Amino acid sequence: MIKSVRKQTSIKVDPIAWDSAKEIFSGYGISVSDAINIFLNKVQKVGGLPFEMRDEEVYNTSKEKILEDLKEAVQEVKLYEQGKIKLKTLDEVLEVL
């Protein structure tokens, strides 16, 4: 196997995140440098970030809150079907936002 020449770089990182990641990577038997190279190769392969970026507020929404929102939506559909409420136009929805 031909080994490519490595490029040396300097980056600024959060020391707590670095230490935590270093410990996790050691459990896999790899260094932080190895992990960064794995990440960079994956970025190249997929043509972007190799993971989904999520809004933490949405991601951390409790199951109870999601269920409550779904029940509310179902109730609104039932009221619409009974002719008790009208659907809002897109412009009306955007005004609220």
N, CA, C and O of each residue as an XYZ file, in Angstrom:
388
protein
N       0.841     -1.171      0.000
C       0.000      0.000      0.000
C       0.886      1.234      0.000
O       1.816      1.335      0.800
N       0.601      2.172     -0.895
C       1.380      3.399     -0.974
C       0.798      4.404      0.004
O      -0.398      4.692     -0.021
N       1.651      4.932      0.862
C       1.212      5.912      1.833
C       1.367      7.305      1.246
O       2.425      7.644      0.715
N       0.325      8.106      1.338
C       0.409      9.463      0.813
C       1.119     10.366      1.819
O       1.158     10.080      3.015
N       1.667     11.439      1.318
C       2.316     12.412      2.181
C       1.232     13.134      2.966
O       0.208     13.525      2.407
N       1.456     13.307      4.241
C       0.475     13.962      5.101
C       0.694     15.463      5.103
O       1.834     15.924      5.045
N      -0.384     16.229      5.168
C      -0.316     17.678      5.276
C      -0.480     18.049      6.740
O      -1.438     17.627      7.388
N       0.429     18.816      7.250
C       0.342     19.273      8.639
C      -0.489     20.542      8.681
O      -0.337     21.417      7.829
N      -1.354     20.643      9.657
C      -2.195     21.819      9.811
C      -2.350     22.143     11.289
O      -2.008     21.342     12.159
N      -2.862     23.307     11.544
C      -3.107     23.737     12.917
C      -4.550     24.219     13.003
O      -4.989     25.035     12.192
N      -5.283     23.712     13.988
C      -6.672     24.135     14.166
C      -6.904     24.479     15.634
O      -6.218     23.974     16.523
N      -7.863     25.329     15.863
C      -8.245     25.670     17.230
C      -9.510     24.905     17.564
O     -10.493     24.955     16.824
N      -9.481     24.206     18.671
C     -10.633     23.399     19.074
C     -10.935     23.618     20.546
O     -10.092     24.089     21.310
N     -12.138     23.270     20.921
C     -12.555     23.313     22.315
C     -11.787     22.220     23.056
O     -11.898     21.047     22.698
N     -11.013     22.576     24.077
C     -10.190     21.559     24.752
C     -11.003     20.454     25.434
O     -10.550     19.313     25.523
N     -12.182     20.788     25.904
C     -13.019     19.770     26.551
C     -13.517     18.777     25.502
O     -13.502     17.566     25.718
N     -13.962     19.319     24.348
C     -14.423     18.440     23.259
C     -13.265     17.584     22.759
O     -13.447     16.400     22.475
N     -12.075     18.172     22.649
C     -10.890     17.444     22.191
C     -10.589     16.263     23.111
O     -10.413     15.134     22.654
N     -10.534     16.541     24.412
C     -10.212     15.483     25.376
C     -11.271     14.375     25.373
O     -10.946     13.191     25.458
N     -12.527     14.776     25.275
C     -13.609     13.793     25.250
C     -13.519     12.934     23.993
O     -13.633     11.710     24.059
N     -13.313     13.588     22.842
C     -13.204     12.855     21.582
C     -11.991     11.935     21.593
O     -12.061     10.799     21.124
N     -10.876     12.430     22.132
C      -9.641     11.634     22.191
C      -9.878     10.338     22.969
O      -9.410      9.269     22.579
N     -10.603     10.457     24.062
C     -10.905      9.278     24.886
C     -11.803      8.297     24.131
O     -11.586      7.086     24.169
N     -12.807      8.835     23.450
C     -13.719      7.982     22.680
C     -12.975      7.283     21.554
O     -13.129      6.078     21.353
N     -12.159      8.051     20.812
C     -11.418      7.467     19.690
C     -10.441      6.398     20.155
O     -10.226      5.403     19.462
N      -9.850      6.602     21.328
C      -8.907      5.591     21.833
C      -9.611      4.257     22.056
O      -8.996      3.196     21.947
N     -10.907      4.317     22.369
C     -11.698      3.094     22.508
C     -11.811      2.331     21.189
O     -12.016      1.117     21.180
N     -11.674      3.054     20.079
C     -11.682      2.430     18.754
C     -10.272      2.098     18.278
O     -10.089      1.510     17.212
N      -9.283      2.478     19.074
C      -7.895      2.220     18.704
C      -7.373      3.181     17.643
O      -6.452      2.849     16.897
N      -7.969      4.386     17.575
C      -7.501      5.388     16.617
C      -7.182      6.694     17.336
O      -7.666      6.958     18.436
N      -6.359      7.495     16.685
C      -6.002      8.801     17.238
C      -6.990      9.858     16.746
O      -7.810      9.599     15.866
N      -6.895     11.041     17.326
C      -7.726     12.153     16.850
C      -7.371     12.453     15.396
O      -8.253     12.726     14.583
N      -6.094     12.401     15.072
C      -5.648     12.629     13.696
C      -6.274     11.605     12.749
O      -6.734     11.961     11.664
N      -6.293     10.335     13.156
C      -6.935      9.291     12.337
C      -8.421      9.611     12.140
O      -8.952      9.492     11.036
N      -9.080     10.018     13.227
C     -10.514     10.315     13.166
C     -10.787     11.503     12.241
O     -11.758     11.493     11.484
N      -9.935     12.519     12.302
C     -10.106     13.679     11.423
C      -9.921     13.261      9.970
O     -10.659     13.714      9.096
N      -8.939     12.399      9.706
C      -8.737     11.912      8.342
C      -9.921     11.086      7.855
O     -10.307     11.179      6.690
N     -10.490     10.289      8.730
C     -11.684      9.519      8.378
C     -12.809     10.475      8.024
O     -13.493     10.296      7.016
N     -12.999     11.498      8.861
C     -14.033     12.502      8.622
C     -13.819     13.196      7.273
O     -14.750     13.298      6.474
N     -12.594     13.673      7.017
C     -12.314     14.391      5.768
C     -12.525     13.512      4.539
O     -13.032     13.981      3.520
N     -12.140     12.241      4.632
C     -12.355     11.325      3.513
C     -13.842     11.071      3.277
O     -14.282     10.954      2.133
N     -14.601     10.988      4.344
C     -16.046     10.787      4.218
C     -16.700     12.031      3.605
O     -17.595     11.908      2.769
N     -16.261     13.223      4.011
C     -16.764     14.469      3.422
C     -16.525     14.462      1.919
O     -17.406     14.815      1.136
N     -15.328     14.059      1.530
C     -14.980     14.000      0.108
C     -15.863     12.985     -0.618
O     -16.343     13.247     -1.721
N     -16.069     11.845     -0.001
C     -16.843     10.766     -0.647
C     -18.305     11.160     -0.845
O     -18.873     10.904     -1.907
N     -18.924     11.783      0.173
C     -20.351     12.113      0.077
C     -20.598     13.512     -0.485
O     -21.736     13.865     -0.793
N     -19.538     14.306     -0.620
C     -19.690     15.648     -1.174
C     -20.341     16.624     -0.220
O     -21.020     17.557     -0.650
N     -20.143     16.419      1.064
C     -20.730     17.299      2.078
C     -20.521     16.708      3.452
O     -19.756     15.761      3.632
N     -21.214     17.282      4.417
C     -21.102     16.744      5.777
C     -21.653     15.317      5.815
O     -22.716     15.050      5.255
N     -20.950     14.416      6.461
C     -21.383     13.017      6.476
C     -22.390     12.691      7.575
O     -22.496     11.548      8.018
N     -23.120     13.702      8.003
C     -24.149     13.499      9.011
C     -25.189     14.584      8.852
O     -24.937     15.609      8.218
N     -26.355     14.362      9.425
C     -27.448     15.308      9.331
C     -27.276     16.410     10.379
O     -26.968     16.137     11.539
N     -27.476     17.638      9.955
C     -27.455     18.757     10.895
C     -28.883     18.937     11.388
O     -29.815     19.016     10.588
N     -29.055     19.001     12.686
C     -30.402     19.106     13.247
C     -30.513     20.308     14.162
O     -29.544     20.729     14.794
N     -31.704     20.842     14.216
C     -32.007     21.899     15.168
C     -32.206     21.200     16.512
O     -33.128     20.399     16.669
N     -31.357     21.500     17.460
C     -31.402     20.802     18.751
C     -32.748     20.944     19.448
O     -33.192     20.022     20.133
N     -33.409     22.103     19.279
C     -34.703     22.289     19.912
C     -35.717     21.297     19.350
O     -36.494     20.706     20.100
N     -35.706     21.118     18.041
C     -36.621     20.172     17.406
C     -36.203     18.749     17.745
O     -37.041     17.906     18.066
N     -34.899     18.486     17.670
C     -34.374     17.149     17.907
C     -34.666     16.676     19.329
O     -34.920     15.493     19.555
N     -34.628     17.597     20.278
C     -34.816     17.234     21.680
C     -36.257     17.368     22.151
O     -36.519     17.321     23.353
N     -37.199     17.534     21.219
C     -38.596     17.637     21.594
C     -39.044     16.322     22.219
O     -38.774     15.244     21.688
N     -39.724     16.424     23.341
C     -40.147     15.209     24.043
C     -41.254     14.491     23.275
O     -41.992     15.093     22.496
N     -41.341     13.213     23.514
C     -42.391     12.415     22.876
C     -43.763     12.920     23.291
O     -44.703     12.897     22.498
N     -43.879     13.374     24.529
C     -45.154     13.881     25.027
C     -45.577     15.120     24.248
O     -46.750     15.265     23.901
N     -44.620     16.025     23.969
C     -44.915     17.252     23.225
C     -45.312     16.909     21.792
O     -46.250     17.495     21.251
N     -44.612     15.974     21.183
C     -44.943     15.568     19.813
C     -46.344     14.971     19.773
O     -47.127     15.282     18.876
N     -46.663     14.113     20.746
C     -47.991     13.494     20.811
C     -49.066     14.558     21.020
O     -50.129     14.497     20.401
N     -48.797     15.516     21.876
C     -49.741     16.613     22.123
C     -49.997     17.407     20.835
O     -51.143     17.729     20.518
N     -48.930     17.718     20.098
C     -49.060     18.455     18.841
C     -49.846     17.655     17.807
O     -50.661     18.215     17.073
N     -49.603     16.341     17.746
C     -50.333     15.490     16.807
C     -51.825     15.422     17.160
O     -52.680     15.468     16.276
N     -52.122     15.314     18.439
C     -53.527     15.278     18.870
C     -54.224     16.582     18.502
O     -55.373     16.573     18.060
N     -53.528     17.701     18.684
C     -54.087     19.007     18.333
C     -54.350     19.091     16.821
O     -55.377     19.614     16.389
N     -53.419     18.574     16.038
C     -53.585     18.597     14.582
C     -54.769     17.732     14.155
O     -55.542     18.122     13.281
N     -54.908     16.565     14.770
C     -56.033     15.674     14.454
C     -57.345     16.361     14.813
O     -58.316     16.279     14.060
N     -57.378     17.035     15.953
C     -58.593     17.745     16.376
C     -58.953     18.843     15.379
O     -60.127     19.040     15.065
N     -57.937     19.564     14.879
C     -58.194     20.609     13.891
C     -58.735     20.016     12.591
O     -59.612     20.606     11.960
N     -58.223     18.863     12.189
C     -58.730     18.200     10.980
C     -60.194     17.817     11.185
O     -61.011     18.003     10.283
N     -60.528     17.292     12.347
C     -61.918     16.909     12.629
C     -62.833     18.136     12.590
O     -63.928     18.076     12.031
N     -62.387     19.243     13.181
C     -63.188     20.471     13.163
C     -63.364     20.982     11.736
O     -64.433     21.479     11.380
N     -62.319     20.861     10.921
C     -62.413     21.273      9.515
C     -63.426     20.404      8.779
O     -64.260     20.909      8.028
N     -63.346     19.089      9.002
C     -64.259     18.167      8.329
C     -65.713     18.434      8.723
O     -66.625     18.205      7.929
N     -65.928     18.920      9.950
C     -67.279     19.244     10.423
C     -67.712     20.643      9.978
O     -68.824     21.076     10.280
N     -66.841     21.339      9.268
C     -67.165     22.679      8.787
C     -67.095     23.740      9.865
O     -67.606     24.844      9.683
N     -66.469     23.421     10.984
C     -66.408     24.364     12.104
C     -65.229     25.335     12.006
O     -65.246     26.390     12.640
N     -64.221     24.995     11.231
C     -63.104     25.907     10.999
C     -62.732     25.872      9.527
O     -63.010     24.901      8.824
N     -62.096     26.954      9.069
C     -61.620     27.025      7.693
C     -60.110     26.850      7.705
O     -59.438     27.224      8.666
N     -59.590     26.284      6.640
C     -58.141     26.181      6.508
C     -57.576     27.561      6.245
O     -58.188     28.369      5.546
N     -56.414     27.830      6.803
C     -55.750     29.107      6.583
C     -55.013     29.069      5.256
O     -54.541     28.022      4.814
N     -54.927     30.227      4.638
C     -54.124     30.335      3.417
C     -52.666     30.364      3.820
O     -52.342     30.576      4.989
N     -51.786     30.150      2.856
C     -50.356     30.197      3.126
C     -49.963     31.575      3.653
O     -49.143     31.680      4.566
N     -50.539     32.620      3.088
C     -50.234     33.973      3.558
C     -50.619     34.159      5.022
O     -49.889     34.804      5.775
N     -51.756     33.603      5.432
C     -52.193     33.699      6.838
C     -51.231     32.952      7.760
O     -50.907     33.423      8.851
N     -50.788     31.800      7.315
C     -49.843     31.021      8.124
C     -48.534     31.778      8.258
O     -47.979     31.858      9.354
N     -48.029     32.335      7.163
C     -46.761     33.057      7.185
C     -46.845     34.312      8.036
O     -45.844     34.709      8.633
N     -48.015     34.953      8.109
C     -48.177     36.129      8.968
C     -47.964     35.774     10.428
O     -47.390     36.560     11.182
N     -48.415     34.610     10.828
C     -48.262     34.155     12.210
C     -46.794     33.916     12.534
O     -46.330     34.224     13.632
N     -46.067     33.360     11.563
C     -44.649     33.068     11.765
C     -43.884     34.355     11.842
O     -42.664     34.339     12.011
